[in-house]
Amino acid sequence: MSSSAFIKDLKARDIRFPTSLNKDGSDAIHPDPDYSMVYIELIPSSPEVPVGCGLTFTLGRGNELVLHAVDCLRFLVLGKEIKSIQGTALPITDNELH
């Protein structure tokens, strides 16, 4: 991996599966769940470095909240050197949020 590779972009996608059409996964609390997820890609500055991926699962309505949180917190990773944040998220949050 290139020692100077950094995160140049963050892409977040709202992906939903229409499970509510057949009431798949429904219960008394969730009568019409659409199994859903937010898929995140961290795009590196170097083509030699693999794209970082992350998933967050919701029942559909939570996707908007997750996407909003990703947009609000993207500044924590954009422009950061990848090696400096690998292995733990603690240095990011401690240094940037206090």
Jmol script that loads the backbone (N, CA, C; Angstrom):
load data "model"
ATOM      1  N   MET A   1       0.840  -1.183   0.000  1.00  0.00           N
ATOM      2  CA  MET A   1       0.000   0.000   0.000  1.00  0.00           C
ATOM      3  C   MET A   1       0.877   1.235   0.000  1.00  0.00           C
ATOM      4  N   SER A   2       0.476   2.194  -0.771  1.00  0.00           N
ATOM      5  CA  SER A   2       1.207   3.452  -0.824  1.00  0.00           C
ATOM      6  C   SER A   2       1.124   4.149   0.532  1.00  0.00           C
ATOM      7  N   SER A   3       2.261   4.615   1.034  1.00  0.00           N
ATOM      8  CA  SER A   3       2.268   5.238   2.357  1.00  0.00           C
ATOM      9  C   SER A   3       1.541   6.573   2.371  1.00  0.00           C
ATOM     10  N   SER A   4       1.351   7.166   1.198  1.00  0.00           N
ATOM     11  CA  SER A   4       0.685   8.468   1.161  1.00  0.00           C
ATOM     12  C   SER A   4      -0.767   8.382   0.699  1.00  0.00           C
ATOM     13  N   ALA A   5      -1.325   7.166   0.643  1.00  0.00           N
ATOM     14  CA  ALA A   5      -2.721   7.034   0.208  1.00  0.00           C
ATOM     15  C   ALA A   5      -3.649   7.641   1.253  1.00  0.00           C
ATOM     16  N   PHE A   6      -4.647   8.360   0.772  1.00  0.00           N
ATOM     17  CA  PHE A   6      -5.617   8.973   1.674  1.00  0.00           C
ATOM     18  C   PHE A   6      -7.023   8.707   1.145  1.00  0.00           C
ATOM     19  N   ILE A   7      -8.014   8.997   1.952  1.00  0.00           N
ATOM     20  CA  ILE A   7      -9.406   8.802   1.539  1.00  0.00           C
ATOM     21  C   ILE A   7      -9.832  10.040   0.771  1.00  0.00           C
ATOM     22  N   LYS A   8     -10.110   9.855  -0.525  1.00  0.00           N
ATOM     23  CA  LYS A   8     -10.453  11.011  -1.364  1.00  0.00           C
ATOM     24  C   LYS A   8     -11.961  11.203  -1.517  1.00  0.00           C
ATOM     25  N   ASP A   9     -12.754  10.160  -1.252  1.00  0.00           N
ATOM     26  CA  ASP A   9     -14.200  10.300  -1.402  1.00  0.00           C
ATOM     27  C   ASP A   9     -14.906   9.269  -0.532  1.00  0.00           C
ATOM     28  N   LEU A  10     -16.136   9.559  -0.209  1.00  0.00           N
ATOM     29  CA  LEU A  10     -16.993   8.648   0.534  1.00  0.00           C
ATOM     30  C   LEU A  10     -18.337   8.615  -0.187  1.00  0.00           C
ATOM     31  N   LYS A  11     -18.746   7.433  -0.591  1.00  0.00           N
ATOM     32  CA  LYS A  11     -20.028   7.277  -1.274  1.00  0.00           C
ATOM     33  C   LYS A  11     -20.955   6.465  -0.384  1.00  0.00           C
ATOM     34  N   ALA A  12     -22.177   6.923  -0.233  1.00  0.00           N
ATOM     35  CA  ALA A  12     -23.170   6.213   0.567  1.00  0.00           C
ATOM     36  C   ALA A  12     -24.405   5.980  -0.293  1.00  0.00           C
ATOM     37  N   ARG A  13     -24.886   4.730  -0.274  1.00  0.00           N
ATOM     38  CA  ARG A  13     -26.066   4.382  -1.072  1.00  0.00           C
ATOM     39  C   ARG A  13     -27.165   3.825  -0.187  1.00  0.00           C
ATOM     40  N   ASP A  14     -28.383   4.204  -0.504  1.00  0.00           N
ATOM     41  CA  ASP A  14     -29.593   3.741   0.172  1.00  0.00           C
ATOM     42  C   ASP A  14     -30.126   2.550  -0.629  1.00  0.00           C
ATOM     43  N   ILE A  15     -30.078   1.358  -0.036  1.00  0.00           N
ATOM     44  CA  ILE A  15     -30.522   0.143  -0.727  1.00  0.00           C
ATOM     45  C   ILE A  15     -31.661  -0.473   0.058  1.00  0.00           C
ATOM     46  N   ARG A  16     -32.776  -0.719  -0.623  1.00  0.00           N
ATOM     47  CA  ARG A  16     -33.960  -1.263   0.051  1.00  0.00           C
ATOM     48  C   ARG A  16     -34.508  -2.462  -0.705  1.00  0.00           C
ATOM     49  N   PHE A  17     -35.004  -3.407   0.057  1.00  0.00           N
ATOM     50  CA  PHE A  17     -35.627  -4.609  -0.492  1.00  0.00           C
ATOM     51  C   PHE A  17     -37.103  -4.571  -0.108  1.00  0.00           C
ATOM     52  N   PRO A  18     -38.013  -4.689  -1.071  1.00  0.00           N
ATOM     53  CA  PRO A  18     -39.449  -4.524  -0.786  1.00  0.00           C
ATOM     54  C   PRO A  18     -40.078  -5.738  -0.090  1.00  0.00           C
ATOM     55  N   THR A  19     -39.568  -6.077   1.079  1.00  0.00           N
ATOM     56  CA  THR A  19     -40.097  -7.237   1.807  1.00  0.00           C
ATOM     57  C   THR A  19     -41.486  -6.979   2.365  1.00  0.00           C
ATOM     58  N   SER A  20     -41.906  -5.723   2.452  1.00  0.00           N
ATOM     59  CA  SER A  20     -43.236  -5.423   2.989  1.00  0.00           C
ATOM     60  C   SER A  20     -44.350  -5.841   2.031  1.00  0.00           C
ATOM     61  N   LEU A  21     -44.035  -6.024   0.756  1.00  0.00           N
ATOM     62  CA  LEU A  21     -45.073  -6.403  -0.211  1.00  0.00           C
ATOM     63  C   LEU A  21     -45.737  -7.722   0.166  1.00  0.00           C
ATOM     64  N   ASN A  22     -44.947  -8.666   0.677  1.00  0.00           N
ATOM     65  CA  ASN A  22     -45.488  -9.967   1.089  1.00  0.00           C
ATOM     66  C   ASN A  22     -45.477 -10.137   2.598  1.00  0.00           C
ATOM     67  N   LYS A  23     -45.233  -9.027   3.319  1.00  0.00           N
ATOM     68  CA  LYS A  23     -45.165  -9.041   4.788  1.00  0.00           C
ATOM     69  C   LYS A  23     -44.052  -9.946   5.310  1.00  0.00           C
ATOM     70  N   ASP A  24     -43.008 -10.144   4.516  1.00  0.00           N
ATOM     71  CA  ASP A  24     -41.856 -10.931   4.960  1.00  0.00           C
ATOM     72  C   ASP A  24     -41.178 -10.211   6.119  1.00  0.00           C
ATOM     73  N   GLY A  25     -40.969 -10.914   7.217  1.00  0.00           N
ATOM     74  CA  GLY A  25     -40.291 -10.340   8.367  1.00  0.00           C
ATOM     75  C   GLY A  25     -41.153  -9.442   9.228  1.00  0.00           C
ATOM     76  N   SER A  26     -42.451  -9.369   8.955  1.00  0.00           N
ATOM     77  CA  SER A  26     -43.309  -8.488   9.746  1.00  0.00           C
ATOM     78  C   SER A  26     -43.606  -9.112  11.107  1.00  0.00           C
ATOM     79  N   ASP A  27     -43.904  -8.259  12.064  1.00  0.00           N
ATOM     80  CA  ASP A  27     -44.328  -8.695  13.392  1.00  0.00           C
ATOM     81  C   ASP A  27     -45.236  -7.617  13.968  1.00  0.00           C
ATOM     82  N   ALA A  28     -45.599  -7.733  15.219  1.00  0.00           N
ATOM     83  CA  ALA A  28     -46.543  -6.788  15.824  1.00  0.00           C
ATOM     84  C   ALA A  28     -45.990  -5.363  15.864  1.00  0.00           C
ATOM     85  N   ILE A  29     -44.689  -5.235  16.004  1.00  0.00           N
ATOM     86  CA  ILE A  29     -44.083  -3.904  16.095  1.00  0.00           C
ATOM     87  C   ILE A  29     -43.717  -3.354  14.715  1.00  0.00           C
ATOM     88  N   HIS A  30     -43.355  -4.229  13.795  1.00  0.00           N
ATOM     89  CA  HIS A  30     -42.943  -3.833  12.446  1.00  0.00           C
ATOM     90  C   HIS A  30     -43.879  -4.480  11.433  1.00  0.00           C
ATOM     91  N   PRO A  31     -45.054  -3.896  11.208  1.00  0.00           N
ATOM     92  CA  PRO A  31     -46.034  -4.532  10.318  1.00  0.00           C
ATOM     93  C   PRO A  31     -45.659  -4.497   8.833  1.00  0.00           C
ATOM     94  N   ASP A  32     -44.815  -3.574   8.434  1.00  0.00           N
ATOM     95  CA  ASP A  32     -44.462  -3.473   7.013  1.00  0.00           C
ATOM     96  C   ASP A  32     -42.981  -3.135   6.813  1.00  0.00           C
ATOM     97  N   PRO A  33     -42.096  -4.020   7.294  1.00  0.00           N
ATOM     98  CA  PRO A  33     -40.668  -3.708   7.172  1.00  0.00           C
ATOM     99  C   PRO A  33     -40.149  -3.914   5.758  1.00  0.00           C
ATOM    100  N   ASP A  34     -39.349  -2.997   5.313  1.00  0.00           N
ATOM    101  CA  ASP A  34     -38.586  -3.181   4.087  1.00  0.00           C
ATOM    102  C   ASP A  34     -37.139  -3.336   4.504  1.00  0.00           C
ATOM    103  N   TYR A  35     -36.648  -4.572   4.441  1.00  0.00           N
ATOM    104  CA  TYR A  35     -35.267  -4.799   4.842  1.00  0.00           C
ATOM    105  C   TYR A  35     -34.382  -3.921   3.968  1.00  0.00           C
ATOM    106  N   SER A  36     -33.527  -3.181   4.614  1.00  0.00           N
ATOM    107  CA  SER A  36     -32.767  -2.143   3.928  1.00  0.00           C
ATOM    108  C   SER A  36     -31.364  -2.036   4.500  1.00  0.00           C
ATOM    109  N   MET A  37     -30.530  -1.326   3.773  1.00  0.00           N
ATOM    110  CA  MET A  37     -29.183  -1.072   4.261  1.00  0.00           C
ATOM    111  C   MET A  37     -28.630   0.194   3.627  1.00  0.00           C
ATOM    112  N   VAL A  38     -27.665   0.750   4.304  1.00  0.00           N
ATOM    113  CA  VAL A  38     -26.860   1.829   3.753  1.00  0.00           C
ATOM    114  C   VAL A  38     -25.495   1.207   3.474  1.00  0.00           C
ATOM    115  N   TYR A  39     -25.057   1.318   2.242  1.00  0.00           N
ATOM    116  CA  TYR A  39     -23.782   0.754   1.792  1.00  0.00           C
ATOM    117  C   TYR A  39     -22.817   1.910   1.603  1.00  0.00           C
ATOM    118  N   ILE A  40     -21.690   1.841   2.280  1.00  0.00           N
ATOM    119  CA  ILE A  40     -20.707   2.929   2.242  1.00  0.00           C
ATOM    120  C   ILE A  40     -19.419   2.444   1.603  1.00  0.00           C
ATOM    121  N   GLU A  41     -18.867   3.280   0.738  1.00  0.00           N
ATOM    122  CA  GLU A  41     -17.568   3.002   0.129  1.00  0.00           C
ATOM    123  C   GLU A  41     -16.618   4.159   0.443  1.00  0.00           C
ATOM    124  N   LEU A  42     -15.446   3.812   0.950  1.00  0.00           N
ATOM    125  CA  LEU A  42     -14.373   4.790   1.136  1.00  0.00           C
ATOM    126  C   LEU A  42     -13.441   4.650  -0.056  1.00  0.00           C
ATOM    127  N   ILE A  43     -13.350   5.690  -0.862  1.00  0.00           N
ATOM    128  CA  ILE A  43     -12.574   5.660  -2.097  1.00  0.00           C
ATOM    129  C   ILE A  43     -11.166   6.194  -1.816  1.00  0.00           C
ATOM    130  N   PRO A  44     -10.152   5.360  -2.046  1.00  0.00           N
ATOM    131  CA  PRO A  44      -8.781   5.797  -1.779  1.00  0.00           C
ATOM    132  C   PRO A  44      -8.214   6.649  -2.914  1.00  0.00           C
ATOM    133  N   SER A  45      -7.156   7.373  -2.603  1.00  0.00           N
ATOM    134  CA  SER A  45      -6.508   8.221  -3.605  1.00  0.00           C
ATOM    135  C   SER A  45      -5.656   7.410  -4.575  1.00  0.00           C
ATOM    136  N   SER A  46      -5.276   6.215  -4.199  1.00  0.00           N
ATOM    137  CA  SER A  46      -4.413   5.387  -5.030  1.00  0.00           C
ATOM    138  C   SER A  46      -5.185   4.184  -5.575  1.00  0.00           C
ATOM    139  N   PRO A  47      -5.033   3.885  -6.875  1.00  0.00           N
ATOM    140  CA  PRO A  47      -5.703   2.704  -7.427  1.00  0.00           C
ATOM    141  C   PRO A  47      -5.128   1.396  -6.884  1.00  0.00           C
ATOM    142  N   GLU A  48      -3.970   1.465  -6.230  1.00  0.00           N
ATOM    143  CA  GLU A  48      -3.345   0.277  -5.642  1.00  0.00           C
ATOM    144  C   GLU A  48      -4.029  -0.143  -4.339  1.00  0.00           C
ATOM    145  N   VAL A  49      -4.795   0.754  -3.747  1.00  0.00           N
ATOM    146  CA  VAL A  49      -5.429   0.511  -2.453  1.00  0.00           C
ATOM    147  C   VAL A  49      -6.881   0.097  -2.689  1.00  0.00           C
ATOM    148  N   PRO A  50      -7.330  -0.981  -2.042  1.00  0.00           N
ATOM    149  CA  PRO A  50      -8.717  -1.401  -2.234  1.00  0.00           C
ATOM    150  C   PRO A  50      -9.710  -0.408  -1.626  1.00  0.00           C
ATOM    151  N   VAL A  51     -10.897  -0.388  -2.198  1.00  0.00           N
ATOM    152  CA  VAL A  51     -11.984   0.441  -1.686  1.00  0.00           C
ATOM    153  C   VAL A  51     -12.444  -0.154  -0.359  1.00  0.00           C
ATOM    154  N   GLY A  52     -12.671   0.698   0.629  1.00  0.00           N
ATOM    155  CA  GLY A  52     -13.203   0.245   1.912  1.00  0.00           C
ATOM    156  C   GLY A  52     -14.720   0.223   1.855  1.00  0.00           C
ATOM    157  N   CYS A  53     -15.330  -0.808   2.419  1.00  0.00           N
ATOM    158  CA  CYS A  53     -16.790  -0.963   2.364  1.00  0.00           C
ATOM    159  C   CYS A  53     -17.358  -1.150   3.753  1.00  0.00           C
ATOM    160  N   GLY A  54     -18.583  -0.682   3.938  1.00  0.00           N
ATOM    161  CA  GLY A  54     -19.285  -0.864   5.204  1.00  0.00           C
ATOM    162  C   GLY A  54     -20.775  -0.964   4.968  1.00  0.00           C
ATOM    163  N   LEU A  55     -21.456  -1.699   5.834  1.00  0.00           N
ATOM    164  CA  LEU A  55     -22.905  -1.889   5.737  1.00  0.00           C
ATOM    165  C   LEU A  55     -23.553  -1.555   7.067  1.00  0.00           C
ATOM    166  N   THR A  56     -24.718  -0.928   7.001  1.00  0.00           N
ATOM    167  CA  THR A  56     -25.557  -0.725   8.178  1.00  0.00           C
ATOM    168  C   THR A  56     -26.962  -1.154   7.786  1.00  0.00           C
ATOM    169  N   PHE A  57     -27.527  -2.099   8.532  1.00  0.00           N
ATOM    170  CA  PHE A  57     -28.851  -2.632   8.214  1.00  0.00           C
ATOM    171  C   PHE A  57     -29.932  -1.932   9.028  1.00  0.00           C
ATOM    172  N   THR A  58     -31.071  -1.670   8.368  1.00  0.00           N
ATOM    173  CA  THR A  58     -32.229  -1.067   9.029  1.00  0.00           C
ATOM    174  C   THR A  58     -33.490  -1.766   8.513  1.00  0.00           C
ATOM    175  N   LEU A  59     -34.622  -1.317   9.010  1.00  0.00           N
ATOM    176  CA  LEU A  59     -35.904  -1.823   8.502  1.00  0.00           C
ATOM    177  C   LEU A  59     -36.519  -0.838   7.512  1.00  0.00           C
ATOM    178  N   GLY A  60     -35.712  -0.005   6.915  1.00  0.00           N
ATOM    179  CA  GLY A  60     -36.180   0.910   5.872  1.00  0.00           C
ATOM    180  C   GLY A  60     -36.197   2.345   6.326  1.00  0.00           C
ATOM    181  N   ARG A  61     -36.989   2.633   7.345  1.00  0.00           N
ATOM    182  CA  ARG A  61     -37.121   4.021   7.784  1.00  0.00           C
ATOM    183  C   ARG A  61     -35.843   4.560   8.411  1.00  0.00           C
ATOM    184  N   GLY A  62     -35.010   3.680   8.899  1.00  0.00           N
ATOM    185  CA  GLY A  62     -33.759   4.119   9.519  1.00  0.00           C
ATOM    186  C   GLY A  62     -32.697   4.541   8.522  1.00  0.00           C
ATOM    187  N   ASN A  63     -32.873   4.196   7.258  1.00  0.00           N
ATOM    188  CA  ASN A  63     -31.868   4.554   6.259  1.00  0.00           C
ATOM    189  C   ASN A  63     -31.644   6.053   6.170  1.00  0.00           C
ATOM    190  N   GLU A  64     -32.715   6.837   6.264  1.00  0.00           N
ATOM    191  CA  GLU A  64     -32.562   8.289   6.176  1.00  0.00           C
ATOM    192  C   GLU A  64     -31.684   8.807   7.311  1.00  0.00           C
ATOM    193  N   LEU A  65     -31.877   8.256   8.512  1.00  0.00           N
ATOM    194  CA  LEU A  65     -31.065   8.671   9.656  1.00  0.00           C
ATOM    195  C   LEU A  65     -29.595   8.285   9.473  1.00  0.00           C
ATOM    196  N   VAL A  66     -29.363   7.074   8.995  1.00  0.00           N
ATOM    197  CA  VAL A  66     -27.992   6.618   8.790  1.00  0.00           C
ATOM    198  C   VAL A  66     -27.312   7.464   7.712  1.00  0.00           C
ATOM    199  N   LEU A  67     -28.000   7.726   6.620  1.00  0.00           N
ATOM    200  CA  LEU A  67     -27.417   8.554   5.552  1.00  0.00           C
ATOM    201  C   LEU A  67     -27.101   9.961   6.047  1.00  0.00           C
ATOM    202  N   HIS A  68     -27.988  10.506   6.855  1.00  0.00           N
ATOM    203  CA  HIS A  68     -27.752  11.845   7.404  1.00  0.00           C
ATOM    204  C   HIS A  68     -26.534  11.824   8.331  1.00  0.00           C
ATOM    205  N   ALA A  69     -26.417  10.789   9.154  1.00  0.00           N
ATOM    206  CA  ALA A  69     -25.255  10.668  10.047  1.00  0.00           C
ATOM    207  C   ALA A  69     -23.959  10.554   9.242  1.00  0.00           C
ATOM    208  N   VAL A  70     -23.996   9.766   8.170  1.00  0.00           N
ATOM    209  CA  VAL A  70     -22.811   9.632   7.312  1.00  0.00           C
ATOM    210  C   VAL A  70     -22.430  10.989   6.730  1.00  0.00           C
ATOM    211  N   ASP A  71     -23.409  11.736   6.245  1.00  0.00           N
ATOM    212  CA  ASP A  71     -23.115  13.053   5.676  1.00  0.00           C
ATOM    213  C   ASP A  71     -22.540  14.005   6.730  1.00  0.00           C
ATOM    214  N   CYS A  72     -23.087  13.940   7.946  1.00  0.00           N
ATOM    215  CA  CYS A  72     -22.612  14.825   9.012  1.00  0.00           C
ATOM    216  C   CYS A  72     -21.201  14.481   9.490  1.00  0.00           C
ATOM    217  N   LEU A  73     -20.829  13.203   9.393  1.00  0.00           N
ATOM    218  CA  LEU A  73     -19.553  12.759   9.945  1.00  0.00           C
ATOM    219  C   LEU A  73     -18.473  12.460   8.906  1.00  0.00           C
ATOM    220  N   ARG A  74     -18.781  12.678   7.639  1.00  0.00           N
ATOM    221  CA  ARG A  74     -17.800  12.357   6.596  1.00  0.00           C
ATOM    222  C   ARG A  74     -16.501  13.142   6.752  1.00  0.00           C
ATOM    223  N   PHE A  75     -16.563  14.323   7.343  1.00  0.00           N
ATOM    224  CA  PHE A  75     -15.357  15.126   7.533  1.00  0.00           C
ATOM    225  C   PHE A  75     -14.317  14.399   8.389  1.00  0.00           C
ATOM    226  N   LEU A  76     -14.748  13.413   9.164  1.00  0.00           N
ATOM    227  CA  LEU A  76     -13.816  12.682  10.019  1.00  0.00           C
ATOM    228  C   LEU A  76     -12.849  11.799   9.240  1.00  0.00           C
ATOM    229  N   VAL A  77     -13.225  11.407   8.010  1.00  0.00           N
ATOM    230  CA  VAL A  77     -12.361  10.510   7.242  1.00  0.00           C
ATOM    231  C   VAL A  77     -11.845  11.113   5.940  1.00  0.00           C
ATOM    232  N   LEU A  78     -12.584  12.037   5.337  1.00  0.00           N
ATOM    233  CA  LEU A  78     -12.137  12.605   4.068  1.00  0.00           C
ATOM    234  C   LEU A  78     -10.801  13.326   4.241  1.00  0.00           C
ATOM    235  N   GLY A  79      -9.874  12.986   3.360  1.00  0.00           N
ATOM    236  CA  GLY A  79      -8.553  13.601   3.393  1.00  0.00           C
ATOM    237  C   GLY A  79      -7.588  12.963   4.376  1.00  0.00           C
ATOM    238  N   LYS A  80      -8.036  12.002   5.158  1.00  0.00           N
ATOM    239  CA  LYS A  80      -7.167  11.354   6.144  1.00  0.00           C
ATOM    240  C   LYS A  80      -6.277  10.315   5.471  1.00  0.00           C
ATOM    241  N   GLU A  81      -5.043  10.214   5.959  1.00  0.00           N
ATOM    242  CA  GLU A  81      -4.153   9.172   5.480  1.00  0.00           C
ATOM    243  C   GLU A  81      -4.691   7.836   5.983  1.00  0.00           C
ATOM    244  N   ILE A  82      -4.796   6.867   5.087  1.00  0.00           N
ATOM    245  CA  ILE A  82      -5.406   5.585   5.427  1.00  0.00           C
ATOM    246  C   ILE A  82      -4.648   4.878   6.542  1.00  0.00           C
ATOM    247  N   LYS A  83      -3.332   4.853   6.462  1.00  0.00           N
ATOM    248  CA  LYS A  83      -2.546   4.166   7.497  1.00  0.00           C
ATOM    249  C   LYS A  83      -2.763   4.779   8.876  1.00  0.00           C
ATOM    250  N   SER A  84      -3.050   6.056   8.933  1.00  0.00           N
ATOM    251  CA  SER A  84      -3.202   6.717  10.233  1.00  0.00           C
ATOM    252  C   SER A  84      -4.500   6.348  10.938  1.00  0.00           C
ATOM    253  N   ILE A  85      -5.464   5.829  10.196  1.00  0.00           N
ATOM    254  CA  ILE A  85      -6.742   5.489  10.831  1.00  0.00           C
ATOM    255  C   ILE A  85      -7.055   3.995  10.790  1.00  0.00           C
ATOM    256  N   GLN A  86      -6.183   3.191  10.213  1.00  0.00           N
ATOM    257  CA  GLN A  86      -6.429   1.753  10.161  1.00  0.00           C
ATOM    258  C   GLN A  86      -6.369   1.155  11.555  1.00  0.00           C
ATOM    259  N   GLY A  87      -7.269   0.190  11.793  1.00  0.00           N
ATOM    260  CA  GLY A  87      -7.209  -0.571  13.038  1.00  0.00           C
ATOM    261  C   GLY A  87      -8.080  -0.060  14.158  1.00  0.00           C
ATOM    262  N   THR A  88      -8.374   1.217  14.174  1.00  0.00           N
ATOM    263  CA  THR A  88      -9.219   1.751  15.239  1.00  0.00           C
ATOM    264  C   THR A  88      -9.830   3.075  14.807  1.00  0.00           C
ATOM    265  N   ALA A  89     -11.023   3.337  15.285  1.00  0.00           N
ATOM    266  CA  ALA A  89     -11.679   4.609  15.014  1.00  0.00           C
ATOM    267  C   ALA A  89     -11.455   5.588  16.162  1.00  0.00           C
ATOM    268  N   LEU A  90     -10.899   5.122  17.254  1.00  0.00           N
ATOM    269  CA  LEU A  90     -10.722   5.966  18.429  1.00  0.00           C
ATOM    270  C   LEU A  90      -9.909   7.235  18.160  1.00  0.00           C
ATOM    271  N   PRO A  91      -8.775   7.159  17.452  1.00  0.00           N
ATOM    272  CA  PRO A  91      -8.041   8.405  17.212  1.00  0.00           C
ATOM    273  C   PRO A  91      -8.845   9.434  16.416  1.00  0.00           C
ATOM    274  N   ILE A  92      -9.719   8.975  15.550  1.00  0.00           N
ATOM    275  CA  ILE A  92     -10.531   9.922  14.781  1.00  0.00           C
ATOM    276  C   ILE A  92     -11.477  10.662  15.698  1.00  0.00           C
ATOM    277  N   THR A  93     -12.259   9.948  16.462  1.00  0.00           N
ATOM    278  CA  THR A  93     -13.274  10.589  17.286  1.00  0.00           C
ATOM    279  C   THR A  93     -12.665  11.399  18.429  1.00  0.00           C
ATOM    280  N   ASP A  94     -11.623  10.898  19.064  1.00  0.00           N
ATOM    281  CA  ASP A  94     -11.010  11.634  20.159  1.00  0.00           C
ATOM    282  C   ASP A  94     -10.423  12.961  19.695  1.00  0.00           C
ATOM    283  N   ASN A  95      -9.727  12.953  18.561  1.00  0.00           N
ATOM    284  CA  ASN A  95      -9.070  14.163  18.084  1.00  0.00           C
ATOM    285  C   ASN A  95     -10.013  15.152  17.429  1.00  0.00           C
ATOM    286  N   GLU A  96     -11.046  14.668  16.773  1.00  0.00           N
ATOM    287  CA  GLU A  96     -11.884  15.537  15.958  1.00  0.00           C
ATOM    288  C   GLU A  96     -13.139  16.051  16.658  1.00  0.00           C
ATOM    289  N   LEU A  97     -13.644  15.336  17.644  1.00  0.00           N
ATOM    290  CA  LEU A  97     -14.935  15.707  18.225  1.00  0.00           C
ATOM    291  C   LEU A  97     -14.834  16.441  19.545  1.00  0.00           C
ATOM    292  N   HIS A  98     -13.665  16.504  20.146  1.00  0.00           N
ATOM    293  CA  HIS A  98     -13.537  17.174  21.458  1.00  0.00           C
ATOM    294  C   HIS A  98     -12.946  18.545  21.296  1.00  0.00           C
TER     295      HIS A  98
END
end "model"
wireframe off; spacefill off
backbone 0.3
color backbone group
